[in-house]
Amino acid sequence: GNTLKDYGTLIIVSHANNYITVYARGISSVVRKGDKLAAKQIVGTANGEFGGTLHFELRQGTKPLDPMRMLPPH
């Protein structure tokens, strides 16, 4: 949705073990609230808003985590 001011479209994905990922700013959602997602499923596309900036967060519960320590190298 777009309920947080200055974040534009906001996508929050719940994962196992109380992890969540958050995507915002400059993204158009291709999923809907309540959708069940598959691994590697696209949740949104860049739309150029906010100068092409994408906001990404990784949290466990309310605790923010450094995604560079959690995600595999590419």
C-alpha positions as CSV (number, residue, x, y, z in Angstrom):
1,G,0.0,0.0,0.0
2,N,1.0,3.6,0.4
3,T,0.1,4.4,4.0
4,L,3.5,5.7,5.1
5,K,4.2,9.3,4.2
6,D,7.1,9.8,1.8
7,Y,7.6,6.1,1.1
8,G,5.3,5.9,-1.9
9,T,4.2,2.3,-2.5
10,L,5.2,0.1,0.4
11,I,5.5,-3.7,0.1
12,I,6.1,-5.7,3.3
13,V,6.8,-9.4,3.0
14,S,6.6,-11.8,6.0
15,H,9.0,-14.7,6.1
16,A,9.6,-17.6,8.4
17,N,11.2,-17.1,11.8
18,N,9.6,-13.6,12.2
19,Y,11.7,-12.0,9.4
20,I,10.2,-9.3,7.2
21,T,11.5,-7.5,4.1
22,V,10.3,-4.1,3.2
23,Y,10.5,-2.5,-0.2
24,A,9.4,1.2,-0.8
25,R,10.0,4.3,-2.9
26,G,10.3,4.0,-6.6
27,I,8.5,0.7,-6.9
28,S,5.1,-0.4,-8.3
29,S,3.6,-3.4,-6.7
30,V,2.7,-6.5,-8.7
31,V,1.4,-8.4,-5.6
32,R,-1.6,-7.7,-3.4
33,K,-2.1,-7.8,0.4
34,G,-2.5,-11.4,1.5
35,D,-0.8,-13.0,-1.5
36,K,1.2,-16.1,-0.8
37,L,4.6,-15.7,-2.5
38,A,7.0,-18.2,-4.0
39,A,10.8,-18.1,-3.7
40,K,12.3,-15.6,-6.2
41,Q,8.8,-14.2,-7.1
42,I,8.9,-10.6,-8.3
43,V,6.9,-8.4,-5.9
44,G,7.3,-5.1,-7.8
45,T,9.0,-3.2,-10.6
46,A,11.1,0.0,-10.5
47,N,9.0,2.9,-11.7
48,G,11.5,5.8,-11.5
49,E,9.7,7.7,-8.7
50,F,12.0,9.3,-6.1
51,G,14.9,9.5,-8.6
52,G,15.0,5.7,-9.1
53,T,15.8,5.1,-5.4
54,L,14.6,1.8,-3.9
55,H,14.3,1.5,-0.1
56,F,15.0,-2.0,1.2
57,E,14.9,-3.2,4.8
58,L,15.4,-6.5,6.5
59,R,14.1,-7.0,10.0
60,Q,13.6,-9.8,12.5
61,G,10.5,-8.7,14.4
62,T,11.1,-5.0,15.0
63,K,14.9,-5.3,15.0
64,P,16.6,-3.9,11.8
65,L,19.3,-6.2,10.4
66,D,22.2,-5.5,8.1
67,P,21.1,-7.2,4.8
68,M,24.7,-7.6,3.7
69,R,25.3,-10.0,6.5
70,M,22.1,-12.1,5.7
71,L,21.9,-12.2,1.9
72,P,24.1,-14.4,-0.2
73,P,26.7,-12.6,-2.4
74,H,25.8,-12.2,-6.0
